[in-house]
């Protein structure tokens, strides 16, 4: 059974930092491209950052220079380091794993940026 379990969300003040983690089980993690997406009420889920199996990264323009995605294949974990957080970053953050036709989602972790 495939599971993606996110952690690390919470409440943080503007300008603060959080690190999200997503640990996978039931998949050959090193083959998968991994990504972080986010969603706010009434809006579509949007891409935040992705990392390929080879380590190439891609970021949404809104987070470039503030967020960093990384992966540890030995731990089957992908991370999202979020710095200089803004209220607009408030959302539910979802982990995604994709390889060929296989595509899996985590349950999401809440991030709230507020003073």
N, C-alpha and C positions, 0 to 999 in steps of 0.2 A: 504494500500500500504506500502510495506516494504522500509524503507530508512536507510542507514548507511551513516552518514555524518562525514567525517574526517576533522580535523583542526589542526593547530599548526606547520605545515611545514614551511620551509623558508631557508634562507642562514645563515650558522653559520661557524665560524672559527674552524679549527682542535683543538681538546681538549675541545670544548664547549659543551653545552647541549641544548636539545630541549625536549619538552613534547608534544606528539601527543595525540589527543582525538578523539574518535569516538562515536557519539551519535546515538542510534538506535530508530526507531519508527516502529510501525506496527508488532512487534514481542513480544512474552513473553520472554523478555530479560534474566531473571534469569535462564531459562531452557537451554540457548544456551552456547556452548563453543564459546569463542571469540578468534580471532587471529589477528596478524599483519604479513603481508607479504610485500616483496619489489621486485621491478623489475627495471632493467636497460636495455637500448636499446640493442636488440640482444640477451638477455638472458632470461631464463625462470624465472617466478615468484618463489621466494623462501621464505620459512618459516623464520620468525624472532622470533616470540614468540607466545605462546598460553596460554590460561587460561581456565580451565574447569568451569562448573557451580558450582562446589564445591570449586574452588579457587586453584586447582593444576596448577602449571606452568611448561612450557617447553620452552627452548631457543635453538636457533642455536648456535653451538660452537663459531662462529665468534663474537657473541654479549654477551656471558656469562660474567657476572661480570661488564658489562657496561650498559646494558639495563634492565629495570624492567617493567613488565606488571602488571597491576592491573585493578580492575573493581569496579564500584559502581552501584549495582543493582537498588538502589532507583533512581538514575539519568539516568539509562539505558546507561551508558557510560563505555567504556574501554579506558585505558590510556597506553601509552608507554613512559616511562621516558628514555631518551637516554643521557647518559653521556660519556665523553671522546670520542667524535665523531671523526671519521677518514674519510679521503677523500673517502675511500672504502665504506663508509656507504651512499654515495650519491645515491639516487634512488627515485622512486615513491613508497610511502608506502600505502598499501591497508589494510583496515579493513575487517575482515571476521566474519560471524556469522554462526554457524552450529549446527543443532540438527536433529538427525535421517536423513531423506532424504532431509531436508531443508538446503539450503546453499545459503548465500547471500554475495555480495561484495559491498563495497563502491566505490566511483569514484577515490579515491586516493588523496594523498597530496605529494607535491614535497619536498624533503629534499636535500639540496646541502651543502656539507662540503668543504669549500675552503678558502684559505687565499687571 
